[in-house]
Amino acid sequence: MFGGVLTLLLLQLRQWPLPYALTGQEWLNRLHAKDSGIPYGIALAIGALMIYPETEWVKAINLAHFAIP
């Protein structure tokens, strides 16, 4: 799901020129280039972070113990 949303957002972003203030950022230039691919690793990482708190391993740790009062 995140991969599809990311793809649609990047395709829309690539339709418009990159704002001048952001052209100095090399990673943004690569992301904005039409001949570059879609970084699905970002979508996979978002999905992993969304599901991580629901895993049995994290539930067993009881993260409330580490919370700052």
Biopython code that builds the backbone (N, CA, C, O; Angstrom):
import numpy as np
from Bio.PDB.StructureBuilder import StructureBuilder

atoms = [
    (1, "MET", "N", (0.825, -1.186, 0.000)),
    (1, "MET", "CA", (0.000, 0.000, 0.000)),
    (1, "MET", "C", (0.878, 1.261, 0.000)),
    (1, "MET", "O", (0.631, 2.199, -0.758)),
    (2, "PHE", "N", (1.903, 1.267, 0.861)),
    (2, "PHE", "CA", (2.776, 2.437, 0.923)),
    (2, "PHE", "C", (3.549, 2.610, -0.383)),
    (2, "PHE", "O", (3.814, 3.735, -0.809)),
    (3, "GLY", "N", (3.907, 1.495, -1.014)),
    (3, "GLY", "CA", (4.623, 1.566, -2.288)),
    (3, "GLY", "C", (3.786, 2.219, -3.364)),
    (3, "GLY", "O", (4.300, 3.014, -4.151)),
    (4, "GLY", "N", (2.504, 1.895, -3.412)),
    (4, "GLY", "CA", (1.611, 2.494, -4.397)),
    (4, "GLY", "C", (1.420, 3.979, -4.168)),
    (4, "GLY", "O", (1.436, 4.767, -5.113)),
    (5, "VAL", "N", (1.241, 4.356, -2.924)),
    (5, "VAL", "CA", (1.074, 5.775, -2.592)),
    (5, "VAL", "C", (2.356, 6.538, -2.903)),
    (5, "VAL", "O", (2.307, 7.630, -3.470)),
    (6, "LEU", "N", (3.501, 5.971, -2.537)),
    (6, "LEU", "CA", (4.783, 6.613, -2.821)),
    (6, "LEU", "C", (4.989, 6.783, -4.323)),
    (6, "LEU", "O", (5.451, 7.831, -4.774)),
    (7, "THR", "N", (4.650, 5.762, -5.091)),
    (7, "THR", "CA", (4.797, 5.844, -6.544)),
    (7, "THR", "C", (3.934, 6.952, -7.128)),
    (7, "THR", "O", (4.403, 7.740, -7.950)),
    (8, "LEU", "N", (2.690, 7.015, -6.714)),
    (8, "LEU", "CA", (1.801, 8.064, -7.226)),
    (8, "LEU", "C", (2.287, 9.456, -6.845)),
    (8, "LEU", "O", (2.236, 10.380, -7.657)),
    (9, "LEU", "N", (2.758, 9.607, -5.613)),
    (9, "LEU", "CA", (3.272, 10.911, -5.181)),
    (9, "LEU", "C", (4.501, 11.324, -5.976)),
    (9, "LEU", "O", (4.621, 12.478, -6.388)),
    (10, "LEU", "N", (5.416, 10.380, -6.192)),
    (10, "LEU", "CA", (6.622, 10.719, -6.949)),
    (10, "LEU", "C", (6.309, 11.031, -8.409)),
    (10, "LEU", "O", (6.919, 11.924, -8.997)),
    (11, "LEU", "N", (5.374, 10.310, -8.990)),
    (11, "LEU", "CA", (5.001, 10.594, -10.374)),
    (11, "LEU", "C", (4.390, 11.994, -10.493)),
    (11, "LEU", "O", (4.642, 12.702, -11.467)),
    (12, "GLN", "N", (3.599, 12.383, -9.513)),
    (12, "GLN", "CA", (3.039, 13.733, -9.521)),
    (12, "GLN", "C", (4.121, 14.772, -9.279)),
    (12, "GLN", "O", (4.138, 15.810, -9.941)),
    (13, "LEU", "N", (5.019, 14.512, -8.346)),
    (13, "LEU", "CA", (6.115, 15.431, -8.046)),
    (13, "LEU", "C", (6.980, 15.663, -9.272)),
    (13, "LEU", "O", (7.422, 16.785, -9.516)),
    (14, "ARG", "N", (7.222, 14.631, -10.033)),
    (14, "ARG", "CA", (8.104, 14.730, -11.201)),
    (14, "ARG", "C", (7.464, 15.487, -12.359)),
    (14, "ARG", "O", (8.149, 15.810, -13.329)),
    (15, "GLN", "N", (6.188, 15.772, -12.282)),
    (15, "GLN", "CA", (5.519, 16.541, -13.329)),
    (15, "GLN", "C", (5.857, 18.020, -13.262)),
    (15, "GLN", "O", (5.787, 18.723, -14.270)),
    (16, "TRP", "N", (6.222, 18.494, -12.084)),
    (16, "TRP", "CA", (6.522, 19.915, -11.878)),
    (16, "TRP", "C", (8.008, 20.108, -11.686)),
    (16, "TRP", "O", (8.688, 19.204, -11.199)),
    (17, "PRO", "N", (8.522, 21.251, -12.054)),
    (17, "PRO", "CA", (9.952, 21.499, -11.821)),
    (17, "PRO", "C", (10.259, 21.593, -10.330)),
    (17, "PRO", "O", (9.436, 22.034, -9.528)),
    (18, "LEU", "N", (11.454, 21.168, -9.992)),
    (18, "LEU", "CA", (11.904, 21.235, -8.603)),
    (18, "LEU", "C", (12.130, 22.701, -8.233)),
    (18, "LEU", "O", (12.786, 23.417, -8.990)),
    (19, "PRO", "N", (11.614, 23.169, -7.100)),
    (19, "PRO", "CA", (11.832, 24.563, -6.697)),
    (19, "PRO", "C", (13.321, 24.879, -6.610)),
    (19, "PRO", "O", (14.118, 24.042, -6.187)),
    (20, "TYR", "N", (13.684, 26.078, -7.008)),
    (20, "TYR", "CA", (15.082, 26.490, -7.071)),
    (20, "TYR", "C", (15.793, 26.319, -5.726)),
    (20, "TYR", "O", (16.961, 25.933, -5.686)),
    (21, "ALA", "N", (15.100, 26.601, -4.642)),
    (21, "ALA", "CA", (15.712, 26.505, -3.315)),
    (21, "ALA", "C", (16.122, 25.072, -2.980)),
    (21, "ALA", "O", (16.979, 24.867, -2.120)),
    (22, "LEU", "N", (15.528, 24.080, -3.642)),
    (22, "LEU", "CA", (15.818, 22.676, -3.340)),
    (22, "LEU", "C", (16.769, 22.026, -4.337)),
    (22, "LEU", "O", (17.157, 20.873, -4.148)),
    (23, "THR", "N", (17.156, 22.739, -5.397)),
    (23, "THR", "CA", (17.992, 22.131, -6.423)),
    (23, "THR", "C", (19.404, 21.833, -5.943)),
    (23, "THR", "O", (20.100, 21.043, -6.581)),
    (24, "GLY", "N", (19.850, 22.424, -4.861)),
    (24, "GLY", "CA", (21.174, 22.148, -4.325)),
    (24, "GLY", "C", (21.263, 20.828, -3.576)),
    (24, "GLY", "O", (22.359, 20.380, -3.240)),
    (25, "GLN", "N", (20.127, 20.203, -3.313)),
    (25, "GLN", "CA", (20.094, 18.921, -2.601)),
    (25, "GLN", "C", (20.227, 17.781, -3.621)),
    (25, "GLN", "O", (19.296, 17.515, -4.381)),
    (26, "GLU", "N", (21.372, 17.120, -3.633)),
    (26, "GLU", "CA", (21.631, 16.076, -4.630)),
    (26, "GLU", "C", (20.639, 14.916, -4.525)),
    (26, "GLU", "O", (20.214, 14.375, -5.546)),
    (27, "TRP", "N", (20.268, 14.529, -3.298)),
    (27, "TRP", "CA", (19.341, 13.407, -3.150)),
    (27, "TRP", "C", (17.962, 13.761, -3.711)),
    (27, "TRP", "O", (17.269, 12.899, -4.250)),
    (28, "LEU", "N", (17.567, 15.031, -3.584)),
    (28, "LEU", "CA", (16.292, 15.451, -4.167)),
    (28, "LEU", "C", (16.361, 15.471, -5.683)),
    (28, "LEU", "O", (15.387, 15.135, -6.357)),
    (29, "ASN", "N", (17.507, 15.862, -6.222)),
    (29, "ASN", "CA", (17.675, 15.843, -7.681)),
    (29, "ASN", "C", (17.559, 14.417, -8.217)),
    (29, "ASN", "O", (16.923, 14.190, -9.246)),
    (30, "ARG", "N", (18.171, 13.456, -7.522)),
    (30, "ARG", "CA", (18.073, 12.052, -7.950)),
    (30, "ARG", "C", (16.641, 11.544, -7.820)),
    (30, "ARG", "O", (16.151, 10.827, -8.692)),
    (31, "LEU", "N", (15.975, 11.913, -6.736)),
    (31, "LEU", "CA", (14.594, 11.477, -6.522)),
    (31, "LEU", "C", (13.657, 12.088, -7.556)),
    (31, "LEU", "O", (12.682, 11.456, -7.962)),
    (32, "HIS", "N", (13.945, 13.307, -7.981)),
    (32, "HIS", "CA", (13.094, 14.030, -8.918)),
    (32, "HIS", "C", (13.358, 13.643, -10.366)),
    (32, "HIS", "O", (12.513, 13.889, -11.227)),
    (33, "ALA", "N", (14.502, 13.047, -10.653)),
    (33, "ALA", "CA", (14.845, 12.687, -12.029)),
    (33, "ALA", "C", (13.870, 11.648, -12.576)),
    (33, "ALA", "O", (13.602, 10.634, -11.932)),
    (34, "LYS", "N", (13.342, 11.912, -13.778)),
    (34, "LYS", "CA", (12.354, 11.006, -14.370)),
    (34, "LYS", "C", (12.964, 9.673, -14.778)),
    (34, "LYS", "O", (12.251, 8.674, -14.878)),
    (35, "ASP", "N", (14.260, 9.642, -15.011)),
    (35, "ASP", "CA", (14.896, 8.391, -15.430)),
    (35, "ASP", "C", (15.334, 7.522, -14.252)),
    (35, "ASP", "O", (15.854, 6.425, -14.457)),
    (36, "SER", "N", (15.131, 7.997, -13.025)),
    (36, "SER", "CA", (15.476, 7.186, -11.855)),
    (36, "SER", "C", (14.267, 6.368, -11.425)),
    (36, "SER", "O", (13.135, 6.648, -11.819)),
    (37, "GLY", "N", (14.524, 5.367, -10.622)),
    (37, "GLY", "CA", (13.447, 4.486, -10.177)),
    (37, "GLY", "C", (12.724, 5.015, -8.951)),
    (37, "GLY", "O", (12.989, 6.119, -8.473)),
    (38, "ILE", "N", (11.810, 4.202, -8.460)),
    (38, "ILE", "CA", (11.046, 4.525, -7.261)),
    (38, "ILE", "C", (11.709, 3.811, -6.089)),
    (38, "ILE", "O", (11.920, 2.601, -6.160)),
    (39, "PRO", "N", (12.044, 4.523, -5.010)),
    (39, "PRO", "CA", (12.722, 3.885, -3.868)),
    (39, "PRO", "C", (11.742, 3.123, -2.981)),
    (39, "PRO", "O", (11.249, 3.654, -1.986)),
    (40, "TYR", "N", (11.466, 1.871, -3.352)),
    (40, "TYR", "CA", (10.491, 1.082, -2.605)),
    (40, "TYR", "C", (10.986, 0.721, -1.213)),
    (40, "TYR", "O", (10.188, 0.335, -0.358)),
    (41, "GLY", "N", (12.291, 0.841, -0.968)),
    (41, "GLY", "CA", (12.817, 0.579, 0.364)),
    (41, "GLY", "C", (12.198, 1.490, 1.408)),
    (41, "GLY", "O", (12.014, 1.091, 2.557)),
    (42, "ILE", "N", (11.876, 2.718, 1.007)),
    (42, "ILE", "CA", (11.230, 3.659, 1.925)),
    (42, "ILE", "C", (9.849, 3.132, 2.315)),
    (42, "ILE", "O", (9.480, 3.148, 3.490)),
    (43, "ALA", "N", (9.100, 2.672, 1.333)),
    (43, "ALA", "CA", (7.761, 2.147, 1.610)),
    (43, "ALA", "C", (7.841, 0.899, 2.478)),
    (43, "ALA", "O", (7.018, 0.714, 3.375)),
    (44, "LEU", "N", (8.826, 0.041, 2.221)),
    (44, "LEU", "CA", (8.986, -1.156, 3.056)),
    (44, "LEU", "C", (9.340, -0.784, 4.489)),
    (44, "LEU", "O", (8.843, -1.400, 5.433)),
    (45, "ALA", "N", (10.191, 0.214, 4.656)),
    (45, "ALA", "CA", (10.567, 0.648, 6.005)),
    (45, "ALA", "C", (9.368, 1.227, 6.750)),
    (45, "ALA", "O", (9.193, 0.959, 7.938)),
    (46, "ILE", "N", (8.548, 2.010, 6.076)),
    (46, "ILE", "CA", (7.352, 2.576, 6.711)),
    (46, "ILE", "C", (6.415, 1.449, 7.150)),
    (46, "ILE", "O", (5.885, 1.469, 8.261)),
    (47, "GLY", "N", (6.220, 0.476, 6.273)),
    (47, "GLY", "CA", (5.377, -0.659, 6.621)),
    (47, "GLY", "C", (5.917, -1.432, 7.816)),
    (47, "GLY", "O", (5.154, -1.849, 8.686)),
    (48, "ALA", "N", (7.236, -1.623, 7.860)),
    (48, "ALA", "CA", (7.849, -2.329, 8.982)),
    (48, "ALA", "C", (7.671, -1.558, 10.278)),
    (48, "ALA", "O", (7.378, -2.150, 11.317)),
    (49, "LEU", "N", (7.844, -0.251, 10.227)),
    (49, "LEU", "CA", (7.677, 0.554, 11.439)),
    (49, "LEU", "C", (6.225, 0.572, 11.905)),
    (49, "LEU", "O", (5.958, 0.697, 13.100)),
    (50, "MET", "N", (5.298, 0.450, 10.978)),
    (50, "MET", "CA", (3.878, 0.420, 11.350)),
    (50, "MET", "C", (3.530, -0.901, 12.060)),
    (50, "MET", "O", (2.735, -0.904, 13.000)),
    (51, "ILE", "N", (4.109, -1.996, 11.623)),
    (51, "ILE", "CA", (3.760, -3.298, 12.181)),
    (51, "ILE", "C", (4.617, -3.677, 13.383)),
    (51, "ILE", "O", (4.219, -4.527, 14.180)),
    (52, "TYR", "N", (5.777, -3.065, 13.523)),
    (52, "TYR", "CA", (6.731, -3.408, 14.586)),
    (52, "TYR", "C", (6.111, -3.399, 15.989)),
    (52, "TYR", "O", (6.341, -4.343, 16.744)),
    (53, "PRO", "N", (5.342, -2.383, 16.369)),
    (53, "PRO", "CA", (4.765, -2.397, 17.727)),
    (53, "PRO", "C", (3.786, -3.546, 17.969)),
    (53, "PRO", "O", (3.494, -3.867, 19.121)),
    (54, "GLU", "N", (3.284, -4.162, 16.924)),
    (54, "GLU", "CA", (2.308, -5.243, 17.065)),
    (54, "GLU", "C", (2.953, -6.616, 17.167)),
    (54, "GLU", "O", (2.253, -7.611, 17.354)),
    (55, "THR", "N", (4.278, -6.689, 17.046)),
    (55, "THR", "CA", (4.939, -7.991, 17.099)),
    (55, "THR", "C", (4.982, -8.518, 18.530)),
    (55, "THR", "O", (4.983, -7.750, 19.493)),
    (56, "GLU", "N", (5.017, -9.838, 18.647)),
    (56, "GLU", "CA", (5.056, -10.471, 19.963)),
    (56, "GLU", "C", (6.327, -10.090, 20.715)),
    (56, "GLU", "O", (6.308, -9.960, 21.939)),
    (57, "TRP", "N", (7.427, -9.911, 19.995)),
    (57, "TRP", "CA", (8.696, -9.572, 20.624)),
    (57, "TRP", "C", (8.598, -8.232, 21.340)),
    (57, "TRP", "O", (9.036, -8.112, 22.484)),
    (58, "VAL", "N", (8.032, -7.230, 20.688)),
    (58, "VAL", "CA", (7.911, -5.905, 21.295)),
    (58, "VAL", "C", (6.888, -5.927, 22.424)),
    (58, "VAL", "O", (7.081, -5.263, 23.442)),
    (59, "LYS", "N", (5.825, -6.665, 22.264)),
    (59, "LYS", "CA", (4.829, -6.762, 23.333)),
    (59, "LYS", "C", (5.422, -7.411, 24.584)),
    (59, "LYS", "O", (5.037, -7.070, 25.702)),
    (60, "ALA", "N", (6.358, -8.346, 24.398)),
    (60, "ALA", "CA", (6.968, -9.032, 25.531)),
    (60, "ALA", "C", (7.913, -8.119, 26.308)),
    (60, "ALA", "O", (8.140, -8.342, 27.497)),
    (61, "ILE", "N", (8.463, -7.106, 25.663)),
    (61, "ILE", "CA", (9.417, -6.210, 26.322)),
    (61, "ILE", "C", (8.725, -5.273, 27.301)),
    (61, "ILE", "O", (9.329, -4.883, 28.301)),
    (62, "ASN", "N", (7.484, -4.904, 27.044)),
    (62, "ASN", "CA", (6.749, -3.929, 27.862)),
    (62, "ASN", "C", (7.453, -2.583, 27.832)),
    (62, "ASN", "O", (8.087, -2.181, 28.808)),
    (63, "LEU", "N", (7.339, -1.894, 26.712)),
    (63, "LEU", "CA", (8.015, -0.623, 26.507)),
    (63, "LEU", "C", (7.568, 0.466, 27.476)),
    (63, "LEU", "O", (8.255, 1.477, 27.622)),
    (64, "ALA", "N", (6.443, 0.280, 28.132)),
    (64, "ALA", "CA", (5.985, 1.267, 29.113)),
    (64, "ALA", "C", (6.990, 1.376, 30.270)),
    (64, "ALA", "O", (7.080, 2.414, 30.926)),
    (65, "HIS", "N", (7.717, 0.331, 30.504)),
    (65, "HIS", "CA", (8.737, 0.345, 31.565)),
    (65, "HIS", "C", (9.836, 1.377, 31.282)),
    (65, "HIS", "O", (10.433, 1.921, 32.212)),
    (66, "PHE", "N", (10.100, 1.643, 30.003)),
    (66, "PHE", "CA", (11.150, 2.579, 29.608)),
    (66, "PHE", "C", (10.643, 3.992, 29.415)),
    (66, "PHE", "O", (11.442, 4.881, 29.121)),
    (67, "ALA", "N", (9.370, 4.239, 29.563)),
    (67, "ALA", "CA", (8.797, 5.571, 29.351)),
    (67, "ALA", "C", (9.262, 6.542, 30.426)),
    (67, "ALA", "O", (9.410, 6.173, 31.591)),
    (68, "ILE", "N", (9.487, 7.767, 30.028)),
    (68, "ILE", "CA", (9.897, 8.813, 30.973)),
    (68, "ILE", "C", (8.634, 9.432, 31.581)),
    (68, "ILE", "O", (7.763, 9.896, 30.846)),
    (69, "PRO", "N", (8.527, 9.442, 32.915)),
    (69, "PRO", "CA", (7.293, 9.965, 33.538)),
    (69, "PRO", "C", (7.154, 11.467, 33.386)),
    (69, "PRO", "O", (6.174, 12.046, 33.855)),
]
sb = StructureBuilder()
sb.init_structure("model")
sb.init_model(0)
sb.init_chain("A")
sb.init_seg("    ")
for serial, (resi, resn, name, xyz) in enumerate(atoms, 1):
    if name == "N":
        sb.init_residue(resn, " ", resi, " ")
    sb.init_atom(name, np.array(xyz, "f"), 0.0, 1.0, " ", f" {name:<3s}", serial, name[0])
structure = sb.get_structure()
